[in-house]
Amino acid sequence: DIVMTQSPDSLAVPLGERATINCKSSQSVLRSSNNKNYLAWYQQKSGQPPKLIIYWASARESGVPDRFSGSGSGTDFTLTISSLQAEDVAVYYCQQCSSSPLTFGQGTKVEIK
Amino acid sequence: QVQLVQSGAEVKKPGASVKVSCKVSGDTLTELPTHWVRQAPGKGLEWMGGLDLEEGEAIYAQKFQGRVSMTEDISTDTVYMELSTLKSDDTAVYYCATAPPGSSGLFFDYWGQGTLVTVSS
């Protein structure tokens, strides 16, 4: 199984500042057949289901603010919130869909400092 | 716009089974890979399995093999997840979720509201 490890487990960032979350996979999630990274990011607010925000490691889902961006390739990935807003308080998860079983990171809790 | 509406909360005794439904609207089941993800209280997300449209059968995480069954009723656009031999650590919110049709990537762009299953004697 591919193990997904996120860091940090939690972070507190002042409003308007940058928040950065890292995700590392135990094996590469890049498929050479199509040069795509099978890596997604989700945002989960309290009491709600997860919401897809980034797929293919860097493609932003429709309707997601452009302050959210994803980067990385192979085994190392980053989710960046360029200017943290109050509504961004949530737990963020990375997920690999390169191979079965699909696996998620343990989550990173983002709060306002 | 795809919508997923799940059945209501359940309370079950250890050893019992539970069957959760997920009604899909806005697209047809034959086009949407539908999967199940669960979340224990205060914990992270755990993929359980889903319907592989190419193979025409369900695929399950090994952890749940032999205890889970995922089926669909195309006539009502409803998918079902049945988990048997319940234990206390099966207490969780169970989500159905769909992936983009035709995509090789199983990332989930639509989610149900979740169904809380509580296992308690």
Boltz contact constraints between the chains, C-beta under 6 A:
constraints:
  - contact:
      token1: [A, 38]
      token2: [B, 105]
      max_distance: 6.0
  - contact:
      token1: [A, 40]
      token2: [B, 107]
      max_distance: 6.0
  - contact:
      token1: [A, 49]
      token2: [B, 95]
      max_distance: 6.0
  - contact:
      token1: [A, 49]
      token2: [B, 111]
      max_distance: 6.0
  - contact:
      token1: [A, 49]
      token2: [B, 114]
      max_distance: 6.0
  - contact:
      token1: [A, 52]
      token2: [B, 109]
      max_distance: 6.0
  - contact:
      token1: [A, 55]
      token2: [B, 107]
      max_distance: 6.0
  - contact:
      token1: [A, 93]
      token2: [B, 45]
      max_distance: 6.0
  - contact:
      token1: [A, 97]
      token2: [B, 105]
      max_distance: 6.0
  - contact:
      token1: [A, 97]
      token2: [B, 106]
      max_distance: 6.0
  - contact:
      token1: [A, 97]
      token2: [B, 107]
      max_distance: 6.0
  - contact:
      token1: [A, 101]
      token2: [B, 47]
      max_distance: 6.0
  - contact:
      token1: [A, 101]
      token2: [B, 61]
      max_distance: 6.0
  - contact:
      token1: [A, 102]
      token2: [B, 47]
      max_distance: 6.0
  - contact:
      token1: [A, 102]
      token2: [B, 106]
      max_distance: 6.0
  - contact:
      token1: [A, 104]
      token2: [B, 44]
      max_distance: 6.0
  - contact:
      token1: [A, 104]
      token2: [B, 45]
      max_distance: 6.0
  - contact:
      token1: [A, 106]
      token2: [B, 44]
      max_distance: 6.0
  - contact:
      token1: [A, 107]
      token2: [B, 44]
      max_distance: 6.0
